[in-house]
Amino acid sequence: MHCREAPCIKQAQNDAVYRRPDGIVIIDPVKAKGQRHLLSACPYGVIYWNEEKNLPQKCTFCAHLLDQGWKEPRCVELCSSGALTFGDLDDPQSEVARLIVSNNTEVLSPEFGLKENVVYIGVPKRYIAGTVAYMDTDEVSPGVTVTLTKDGVQNTAITNNFGDFEFEGLASDSAYLLKIEAPQYKTHEQRVETRKNTYLGVITLQK
């Protein structure tokens, strides 16, 4: 992620991890020997351990090739779908800078607060889904009102002909209150957290 607030830099001993003037975060292969604790320093888990070399390692953006005059890392060059773009964020005329201006880019995990230099377009959002059924009839329940609430803001869905409901585009790592209401049945409430995409299974309503 080549973070501007990189915890690996802060936790490295002897300046074993440093940021280059171009923003690339590098692990010094000499100074970092034996510093296995750096694996847990990265909340993204992108630092891995080279057992043979007794060394923590990570992506370098192919810095050695860039220093030789290459315009982009190998992954960008070889990506057949064009999903990766590399360039100078400080140059408003660069392709990567224009993409950031013209799209709603975001970091993968904003809750970390690391000011990552790697950003994404179209990050999938969390969803909460489930199926509602009536316990007394053992049949799915279409037309049931399902409400999802967070910080006083409500989203409402109506179960389809199969009793299914889904809420998309939800914030990650957040807590929601789910409420299911149907005439002549007890209201069902439960707390749901969006640590991952969640399918709640079949929720049965009782009279």
C-alpha positions as CSV (number, residue, x, y, z in Angstrom):
1,M,0.0,0.0,0.0
2,H,3.0,2.3,0.4
3,C,1.3,4.2,3.1
4,R,2.2,7.8,4.1
5,E,1.6,6.8,7.7
6,A,3.2,3.4,7.4
7,P,3.3,1.5,10.7
8,C,6.1,-0.8,9.4
9,I,8.3,2.2,9.2
10,K,7.5,3.2,12.7
11,Q,8.0,-0.3,14.1
12,A,11.2,-1.2,12.2
13,Q,14.5,-1.1,14.1
14,N,17.6,0.6,12.8
15,D,15.6,2.4,10.1
16,A,15.2,-0.9,8.3
17,V,12.0,0.3,6.5
18,Y,12.1,3.7,4.8
19,R,10.2,5.8,2.3
20,R,11.9,6.9,-0.9
21,P,11.4,10.5,-2.2
22,D,8.9,9.1,-4.8
23,G,6.8,7.6,-2.0
24,I,7.7,3.9,-2.4
25,V,8.1,2.2,1.0
26,I,11.2,-0.1,1.0
27,I,12.4,-2.8,3.4
28,D,16.2,-2.7,3.6
29,P,17.4,-6.3,3.0
30,V,20.4,-5.8,5.2
31,K,19.0,-3.9,8.2
32,A,15.8,-5.8,8.3
33,K,17.3,-9.3,8.8
34,G,15.6,-11.1,11.6
35,Q,12.9,-8.5,12.1
36,R,10.0,-10.9,11.9
37,H,7.8,-8.6,14.1
38,L,7.3,-6.4,11.0
39,L,4.8,-9.0,9.6
40,S,2.4,-8.0,12.3
41,A,3.1,-4.3,11.9
42,C,1.1,-4.2,8.7
43,P,-2.7,-4.4,9.2
44,Y,-3.1,-5.4,5.5
45,G,-0.8,-8.4,6.0
46,V,1.2,-7.7,2.8
47,I,4.6,-8.3,4.5
48,Y,5.6,-11.9,4.3
49,W,8.5,-13.8,5.8
50,N,11.4,-15.3,3.7
51,E,12.5,-18.2,5.8
52,E,15.6,-18.9,3.7
53,K,16.8,-15.3,3.9
54,N,15.6,-14.7,7.4
55,L,14.0,-11.5,6.0
56,P,10.6,-9.7,5.9
57,Q,9.7,-8.8,2.3
58,K,7.0,-6.9,0.5
59,C,6.1,-5.3,-2.9
60,T,8.6,-2.7,-4.0
61,F,6.7,-1.4,-7.0
62,C,9.7,-2.8,-8.9
63,A,11.8,0.1,-7.7
64,H,14.9,-1.4,-9.1
65,L,13.4,-1.3,-12.6
66,L,12.0,2.2,-12.2
67,D,15.5,3.3,-11.3
68,Q,16.7,1.9,-14.6
69,G,14.2,4.0,-16.5
70,W,11.1,1.7,-16.6
71,K,7.8,3.7,-16.6
72,E,5.8,1.2,-14.6
73,P,6.1,-2.0,-12.4
74,R,5.9,-5.4,-14.1
75,C,2.4,-6.1,-12.7
76,V,1.1,-3.0,-14.4
77,E,2.9,-3.8,-17.7
78,L,1.6,-7.4,-17.8
79,C,-2.0,-6.9,-16.6
80,S,-4.0,-7.9,-19.7
81,S,-7.2,-6.2,-18.5
82,G,-5.7,-2.9,-17.7
83,A,-6.9,-3.0,-14.2
84,L,-3.7,-1.4,-12.8
85,T,-2.4,2.1,-13.4
86,F,0.8,3.5,-12.1
87,G,2.2,7.0,-12.2
88,D,3.1,10.3,-10.5
89,L,0.3,11.4,-8.2
90,D,1.8,14.9,-8.0
91,D,1.6,15.3,-11.8
92,P,-1.9,16.4,-12.7
93,Q,-1.3,15.4,-16.3
94,S,-0.5,11.8,-15.4
95,E,-3.0,9.1,-16.2
96,V,-3.2,8.0,-12.6
97,A,-3.9,11.6,-11.4
98,R,-6.6,12.0,-14.0
99,L,-8.3,8.7,-12.9
100,I,-8.3,9.9,-9.3
101,V,-9.9,13.2,-10.3
102,S,-12.6,11.6,-12.5
103,N,-13.5,8.7,-10.3
104,N,-14.6,8.1,-6.7
105,T,-11.4,6.4,-5.6
106,E,-10.9,5.1,-2.1
107,V,-8.4,3.1,0.0
108,L,-9.2,-0.5,0.7
109,S,-9.5,-0.1,4.5
110,P,-10.0,3.5,5.5
111,E,-10.5,2.5,9.1
112,F,-6.7,2.0,9.3
113,G,-6.0,5.7,8.7
114,L,-2.7,5.0,7.0
115,K,-3.0,7.4,4.0
116,E,-2.3,4.7,1.5
117,N,-0.9,5.6,-1.9
118,V,-2.6,2.6,-3.5
119,V,-6.3,3.5,-4.1
120,Y,-9.2,1.7,-5.8
121,I,-12.1,2.4,-8.1
122,G,-15.3,0.6,-7.5
123,V,-14.5,-1.2,-4.2
124,P,-17.3,-3.7,-3.5
125,K,-19.4,-2.7,-0.5
126,R,-20.7,-4.9,2.2
127,Y,-24.2,-6.5,2.0
128,I,-26.6,-8.0,4.5
129,A,-29.2,-10.5,3.1
130,G,-31.5,-13.1,4.4
131,T,-34.8,-15.0,3.9
132,V,-37.9,-14.6,6.0
133,A,-40.4,-17.4,6.7
134,Y,-43.4,-18.0,8.9
135,M,-42.9,-20.6,11.6
136,D,-46.5,-21.8,11.7
137,T,-46.8,-22.4,8.0
138,D,-43.2,-23.2,7.3
139,E,-43.5,-21.1,4.1
140,V,-41.4,-18.1,2.9
141,S,-43.0,-14.8,3.5
142,P,-43.2,-12.3,0.6
143,G,-44.1,-8.7,1.1
144,V,-42.6,-8.4,4.6
145,T,-41.0,-5.1,5.7
146,V,-37.4,-5.3,6.7
147,T,-35.7,-2.2,8.1
148,L,-31.9,-1.7,8.6
149,T,-30.9,1.2,10.9
150,K,-27.5,2.8,11.6
151,D,-27.0,6.0,13.5
152,G,-30.7,6.9,13.1
153,V,-30.7,6.4,9.4
154,Q,-33.1,3.8,8.1
155,N,-33.1,1.7,4.9
156,T,-36.2,-0.4,4.1
157,A,-36.7,-3.4,1.9
158,I,-39.6,-5.6,1.1
159,T,-39.1,-9.4,0.8
160,N,-39.6,-10.7,-2.7
161,N,-41.7,-13.7,-3.8
162,F,-39.1,-16.1,-2.3
163,G,-39.0,-14.3,1.0
164,D,-35.6,-12.9,0.3
165,F,-34.2,-9.4,1.2
166,E,-30.9,-7.7,0.6
167,F,-29.2,-4.4,1.6
168,E,-26.2,-3.5,-0.5
169,G,-23.6,-0.8,-0.4
170,L,-23.1,-0.9,3.3
171,A,-20.2,0.5,5.3
172,S,-17.6,-2.0,6.4
173,D,-17.0,-2.8,10.1
174,S,-20.2,-1.2,11.2
175,A,-23.1,-2.2,13.4
176,Y,-26.7,-2.2,12.2
177,L,-30.0,-3.0,13.8
178,L,-32.2,-5.3,11.6
179,K,-35.9,-5.3,12.2
180,I,-38.5,-7.5,10.5
181,E,-42.2,-6.7,10.8
182,A,-45.2,-8.6,9.6
183,P,-48.9,-8.3,10.6
184,Q,-50.0,-10.8,13.2
185,Y,-46.4,-11.9,13.8
186,K,-43.9,-10.9,16.5
187,T,-41.3,-8.3,15.4
188,H,-37.9,-9.8,15.0
189,E,-34.8,-7.7,15.8
190,Q,-31.1,-8.4,15.8
191,R,-27.8,-6.7,15.6
192,V,-25.7,-7.3,12.6
193,E,-22.0,-6.3,12.0
194,T,-20.5,-5.8,8.5
195,R,-17.1,-7.3,9.2
196,K,-17.8,-9.4,6.1
197,N,-20.6,-9.9,3.7
198,T,-23.4,-11.5,5.6
199,Y,-26.2,-13.9,4.7
200,L,-28.4,-14.4,7.8
201,G,-30.0,-17.6,6.5
202,V,-33.7,-18.2,7.1
203,I,-35.3,-16.1,9.8
204,T,-38.6,-17.5,11.1
205,L,-41.3,-15.2,12.4
206,Q,-43.5,-16.4,15.3
207,K,-47.1,-15.4,16.1
